[in-house]
Amino acid sequence: MVRPSDEKINLERPASVLLVDDEPAFCDVVAAILERRQYAVARAHRISEAVVALKTRTPDVMRIDVMMLEIDGLALVRTLAHVPSW
């Protein structure tokens, strides 16, 4: 996703990552790697959880599984493309 042009990147805080994947074990492994490198990691195992997480904080980067059971990750990307704040 592209950051809103009016939002400044704060280099004083760790970069944030939202992992969206229906495989908890995969999220755990990726989160452990990122957290060791000082990233702030949030996890969502369902698209609905990702939507809730995005309402509270805008991550610097999202890693979205495109083949999820509930709805594919590309549908989330298409939905976010229509949200003006994104």
Buried (B, 14 or more C-beta within 10 A) or exposed (E): BEEEEEEEEEEEEBBBBBBBBBEEEBBEEBBEEBEEEEBBBBBBBBBEBBBEBBEEEBBBEBBBBEEBEEEBBEBBBEBBEEEEEB
